[in-house]
Every structure is written in structure tokens, then in C-alpha cells.
């Protein structure tokens, strides 16, 4: 069983690594030649602060003894954690200087825009890479190279025709959904690059939650919130005629406080009125629970302090891990899944 699990994950990691998109999110004539591994969460200012022995914790997946998927916390070196091949060296340095080398100030429109811009770039890279996994998988199935697709077939033997058909249908459906995401994100990329180039930072609205303590947790993510706290629809994933409205989520500790930035395009502000009325009006303990649920339900690019994670009892760790796994592919998910989940640990 262990050998099969190892073969499965080794093959998947190989395919994933071969499928990573490499390019500059702000491609223009000023690009330097080399695409770098850029950090979506600042390494020296944030990851260094929350790491233990140079490592942070991030969610990953494993197979249990029954070959069921489970979510586990895995250590990642901070120099590697949250990196993506989404910028050339020139643009990674010049664009993000105002947030890399200066502390965040509430209301600084340029800084708030750049945090959101980085979150979008990371999501763009993730979706382009995910689509490429599906394309490569379909190509291997077409060629009959099943061991290249996954070494598990080396031990199990060549898949049956029914299994081959199942895999083909699965990856074709996956690719179809990925193409839609790629198209939407390309529109967003062009729009946000225009705002950046012309300094139209007011085209983005940022709601800020400031916790009075420093919590060692950080994220940079683009999410599609489906419902507000009262169950009203924010984004209907079954409505293909209406454009989706993303939320750019950034969380980080700084100078004894923790900042939660919830950013969205001004054109979508009607859909996000609930942030002010349903979240900003709540007490700090209530806000921590709401944001915890948002992060666990919608975010993968999430870094924890190993020290703080150990302070959670075993039952809470299992509850958080189960919630992360169960909501990964869930549709019609509530914003507040579990009122007992609070990942902001002192």
C-alpha cells in the first residue's frame, strides 16, 4: 500500500511540476529575460516572522490506507513556500517595492492595490498550471502512455477500456472548466495591468479589519465568495451569463497587529455591501471566526506558524483539516461553515 501511495504522489508531483506555467503576469517590453520564483506572501517581512527553523506549515493532500484523500499540514521551507513562476525579476522587484520595503498603512490605495494584484497573479498562475495538467493528462491518455500518466499503473497493470474512458471524460470536463477560468482571469489580468500602469488604484475598494494582536498566519488569495452570512447569493456559479466578482484576500501580521484586507473591484461594490454590514460591524471574536471560515473554505495558499498550530488541541486540528478538505470542491458553500473554528491563535 505504501509503495502504491508513493508511486501515485510521485507521478502526480512530476506531472504537476512539468505543468507549471512560467511567464510574467505583467509582460511588456521592460521584462527581464528570467522568470523567477516570486513569493505571493512576502518572505522576509512575513514568512520569516511566522516560521520556525525556517519553515512554515501549509495544507497538502495525502491518501489514507483506503486510498481516500485527506488534508494534512506539511512543513515548507519559507524560501520555497508560496512561490510561483509568475513574474520576471524586473517586474517582481519594481512593481512590489511599495509593499516589500515599506510597512502597510491603512488607506494607502497603492499598497492595497498591490496586495490584491499579487493575489490575482498567483491565482492566474494556479489556474493556468491546473489547465496544463489536464492537457498533458489527455495527451498521455491519447498516446496510451499510462505509466507516464501515473506509475500506479506499473503495479496495477494497464487500465481497462472503461477506466480509460472514465479518465478521458474526467480530464475533458476538468479542462473545460479550467478554460473558462483561464478566460476570466485573462480579462482580469489585462484590466488590472491597465489600472496599475495608469495608477488607477481607486478602481479597487479595500475593506480592512485590524486585529489588535499579532497572529502568525498569512495568506494571499483570490476567492469567489458564493453567499454572504445571511445566505444571499454573491456569486452564482451556475449562472454563466453574469461575470463573477472576485475577492482578493490578504492576511498578515505587522507591528503587533494583524491585518485582513478584503479587496474587490469598484464595479462590483454592490455585491460586497455585506462586508461592511455583516462583517465590519461584528466584534473582534466574531470577525476572527468569520475570517477563519473564509480562509479554511476558500483559500489554499495559506501559511501557518508551526508553533501556533501545535497550540491547537488535536480535535481542533482535525476539525480544521476536515473542513479544508470537505470544502475544497464543495459548491453552494456557506460563508460561515463552523462557528467553533478560529485559527487566529495567540
C-alpha positions in Angstrom: 0.0 0.0 0.0 2.8 2.5 0.9 4.6 1.7 -2.4 1.4 2.4 -4.3 0.7 5.6 -2.5 4.3 6.7 -3.1 4.0 5.9 -6.8 0.7 7.8 -7.1 2.0 11.0 -5.5 5.4 10.9 -7.1 3.7 10.7 -10.5 1.3 13.4 -9.7 4.1 15.7 -8.4 6.1 15.0 -11.6 3.2 15.9 -13.8 2.3 18.9 -11.8 5.9 20.2 -11.9 6.0 19.7 -15.7 2.8 21.7 -16.0 3.7 24.9 -14.0 3.0 28.0 -16.1 6.1 30.2 -16.5 5.6 33.8 -17.6 5.4 37.4 -16.5 1.9 38.5 -15.4 2.9 42.0 -16.5 4.6 41.0 -19.7 5.9 44.0 -21.7 9.0 45.3 -23.4 10.6 46.0 -20.0 10.6 42.3 -18.9 14.0 40.9 -17.9 14.8 37.5 -19.5 14.5 35.3 -16.5 11.2 34.2 -14.9 11.7 33.9 -11.2 10.1 32.0 -8.3 8.3 35.0 -6.8 6.7 34.9 -3.4 3.0 35.5 -3.2 3.4 36.1 0.6 6.4 38.2 1.5 9.4 36.1 2.6 11.5 38.4 4.7 8.7 40.5 6.2 6.0 37.9 6.8 7.1 34.3 6.3 10.3 34.9 8.3 8.2 36.2 11.2 5.8 33.2 11.4 8.3 30.5 10.6 10.0 28.0 13.0 13.6 27.0 12.0 12.9 28.5 8.6 9.7 26.5 8.0 6.0 27.3 7.8 3.0 24.9 7.7 0.7 24.7 4.6 -2.1 22.4 3.7 -1.3 19.4 1.5 -3.1 16.2 0.5 -2.4 12.6 1.2 -4.1 9.3 0.6 -5.1 7.2 3.7 -4.9 3.4 3.8 -8.2 3.2 2.0 -6.9 5.4 -0.8 -9.2 8.2 0.4 -7.9 11.8 0.2 -7.2 13.6 3.4 -5.8 17.0 4.2 -2.6 17.3 6.3 -0.4 20.1 7.4 3.0 19.9 5.8 6.2 21.8 6.5 7.6 24.0 3.8 10.8 26.0 3.8 10.0 29.7 3.8 12.3 30.3 0.8 10.1 28.0 -1.3 6.7 28.3 0.4 4.1 30.3 -1.6 6.4 30.8 -4.6 5.1 30.8 -8.2 6.7 31.4 -11.6 4.5 34.4 -12.4 6.9 37.3 -12.8 10.2 38.2 -14.4 12.8 39.5 -12.0 12.4 43.1 -13.1 8.7 43.4 -12.6 8.7 41.4 -9.3 11.2 43.9 -7.9 9.9 47.2 -9.3 6.1 46.6 -9.0 6.0 45.4 -5.4 8.6 47.8 -3.9 5.9 49.8 -2.0 4.8 46.7 -0.1 8.1 44.9 0.2 10.1 47.7 1.6 7.5 49.8 3.4 5.1 48.9 6.2 1.4 48.8 5.3 -0.6 51.9 6.1 -4.4 51.6 6.3 -5.9 53.6 3.4 -2.8 53.6 1.2 -4.5 52.9 -2.1 -1.4 51.9 -3.9 -0.3 49.3 -1.3 -3.8 47.9 -1.1 -4.0 47.6 -4.9 -0.6 45.8 -5.0 -1.6 43.2 -2.4 -4.7 42.5 -4.5 -2.7 42.5 -7.7 -0.3 39.9 -6.3 -3.2 37.7 -5.2 -4.7 37.8 -8.7 -1.3 37.0 -10.3 -1.0 33.9 -8.0 -4.5 32.7 -8.9 -3.8 33.3 -12.6 -0.6 31.2 -12.4 -2.5 28.4 -10.4 -5.3 28.2 -13.0 -3.0 28.2 -16.0 -1.0 25.4 -14.4 -4.0 23.4 -13.4 -5.3 23.5 -17.0 -2.0 22.4 -18.3 -2.1 19.3 -16.0 -5.4 18.3 -17.7 -4.0 18.9 -21.2 -0.9 16.8 -20.5 -3.0 14.1 -19.0 -5.3 13.9 -22.0 -2.2 13.8 -24.3 -0.8 10.9 -22.4 -4.1 9.0 -22.5 -4.3 9.6 -26.2 -0.8 8.1 -26.7 -1.5 5.2 -24.4 1.3 6.2 -22.1 -0.4 5.2 -18.9 2.7 4.6 -16.8 3.8 8.2 -17.7 0.4 9.4 -16.6 0.8 7.6 -13.2 3.3 4.9 -12.1 0.5 3.2 -10.2 -0.3 1.5 -13.5 3.1 -0.1 -13.4 1.9 -2.1 -10.4 -1.8 -2.4 -11.3 -1.3 -3.1 -15.0 -2.8 -1.2 -17.9 -6.2 0.3 -17.2 -9.4 -1.2 -18.7 -11.2 0.5 -21.6 -13.9 1.6 -19.1 -11.2 3.1 -16.9 -9.5 4.8 -19.8 -12.9 6.3 -20.9 -13.6 7.4 -17.3 -10.2 9.2 -17.2 -10.7 10.8 -20.6 -14.2 12.2 -19.6 -12.9 13.4 -16.3 -10.0 15.3 -17.7 -12.0 16.7 -20.6 -14.6 18.1 -18.1 -11.9 19.4 -15.9 -10.2 21.1 -18.8 -13.5 22.7 -19.9 -13.9 24.3 -16.5 -10.3 25.3 -16.5 -10.7 27.1 -19.9 -13.5 29.2 -18.5 -11.4 30.2 -15.5 -8.4 31.0 -17.8 -10.6 33.3 -20.0 -12.0 35.1 -17.0 -8.6 35.5 -15.4 -7.1 36.8 -18.7 -9.7 39.6 -18.7 -8.9 40.4 -15.1 -5.1 40.4 -15.9 -5.5 42.9 -18.7 -7.8 45.1 -16.6 -5.6 45.1 -13.5 -2.4 45.7 -15.5 -4.1 48.8 -17.0 -5.1 50.1 -13.6 -1.5 49.5 -12.4 0.1 51.2 -15.4 -2.1 54.3 -15.2 -2.2 54.5 -11.4 -6.0 53.9 -11.2 -5.7 52.5 -7.7 -9.2 53.8 -6.9 -10.7 51.2 -9.2 -10.2 48.8 -6.2 -12.0 49.1 -2.9 -10.4 47.5 0.2 -12.2 46.8 3.5 -9.8 46.5 6.3 -10.0 44.5 9.5 -7.3 45.3 12.1 -6.9 42.8 14.9 -5.2 44.3 18.0 -2.9 41.3 18.3 -0.3 39.7 16.0 -1.4 36.3 14.8 1.1 34.2 13.0 -0.9 33.3 9.9 -0.7 34.7 6.4 -2.4 34.4 3.0 -2.6 36.0 -0.4 -5.5 34.6 -2.4 -8.3 35.3 -4.9 -11.6 33.8 -3.9 -15.1 33.6 -5.4 -17.5 34.0 -2.4 -20.8 32.3 -3.1 -23.0 33.6 -0.3 -22.9 36.2 2.4 -23.6 35.5 6.1 -27.4 35.7 5.6 -27.4 33.2 2.7 -27.8 35.8 0.0 -26.0 35.0 -3.3 -22.9 36.9 -4.0 -21.7 34.8 -6.9 -23.9 32.2 -8.6 -21.6 29.5 -10.0 -24.4 28.1 -12.1 -25.1 31.5 -13.8 -22.7 31.5 -16.8 -24.2 34.8 -18.1 -23.2 37.0 -15.2 -19.5 37.8 -14.6 -18.1 36.5 -11.4 -16.9 39.1 -8.8 -13.7 38.0 -7.1 -12.5 39.0 -3.6 -8.8 39.5 -3.1 -7.9 38.3 0.4 -4.6 39.3 2.1 -3.8 38.5 5.8 -0.5 39.2 7.5 0.9 40.2 10.9 2.7 43.5 11.3 4.0 45.5 14.3 1.9 43.8 17.0 -1.3 43.8 14.9 -2.9 41.6 12.2 -4.4 43.0 9.1 -7.1 41.4 7.0 -7.6 43.1 3.6 -10.7 42.2 1.6 -10.5 43.9 -1.8 -12.8 44.0 -4.7 -13.3 45.9 -7.9 -15.3 49.1 -7.6 -17.6 47.9 -10.4 -18.7 45.1 -8.1 -19.2 47.1 -4.9 -23.0 46.5 -4.9 -22.3 42.8 -4.4 -20.0 43.4 -1.5 -22.1 45.7 0.7 -22.4 42.8 3.1 -18.7 43.1 4.1 -19.5 46.4 5.8 -22.9 45.5 7.2 -22.3 41.8 8.2 -18.5 41.6 9.0 -17.1 45.0 9.9 -19.9 45.6 12.4 -19.1 42.4 14.3 -17.0 42.1 17.4 -13.3 41.0 17.1 -14.0 37.5 18.3 -16.9 37.1 15.8 -14.7 38.6 13.0 -11.9 36.1 13.8 -14.4 33.2 13.4 -15.8 34.6 10.1 -12.4 35.2 8.6 -11.2 31.7 9.8 -14.1 30.1 8.0 -13.5 32.2 4.9 -9.8 31.1 4.8 -10.5 27.4 5.5 -13.3 27.2 3.0 -11.9 29.2 0.1 -8.1 29.5 0.4 -5.3 27.1 -0.4 -2.3 29.5 -0.3 -2.3 29.7 3.5 0.7 29.7 5.7 0.6 28.9 9.5 3.2 29.1 12.2 4.2 25.6 13.3 4.4 26.9 16.9 0.8 28.2 16.8 -0.6 25.2 15.1 0.8 23.0 17.9 -1.1 25.1 20.4 -4.4 23.9 18.9 -5.6 20.7 20.5 -5.8 17.6 18.4 -9.6 17.7 17.9 -9.4 21.3 16.6 -6.6 20.4 14.2 -8.7 17.5 12.8 -11.8 19.7 12.6 -9.9 22.4 10.6 -8.2 19.8 8.3 -11.5 18.1 7.6 -13.2 21.4 6.9 -10.4 22.4 4.5 -10.8 19.1 2.6 -14.6 19.0 2.6 -15.0 22.5 1.2 -12.2 22.2 -1.5 -14.7 21.1 -4.2 -18.0 21.9 -2.5 -20.4 24.1 -4.3 -23.0 26.3 -2.7 -20.9 26.7 0.4 -21.9 28.9 3.2 -19.5 31.7 4.3 -19.8 30.6 7.9 -19.4 26.8 8.0 -18.5 26.2 11.6 -18.8 28.7 14.5 -16.2 26.8 16.5 -13.4 27.3 14.1 -10.9 30.0 15.0 -7.4 29.7 13.5 -6.2 33.0 15.0 -4.1 31.7 17.9 -2.0 33.8 20.2 
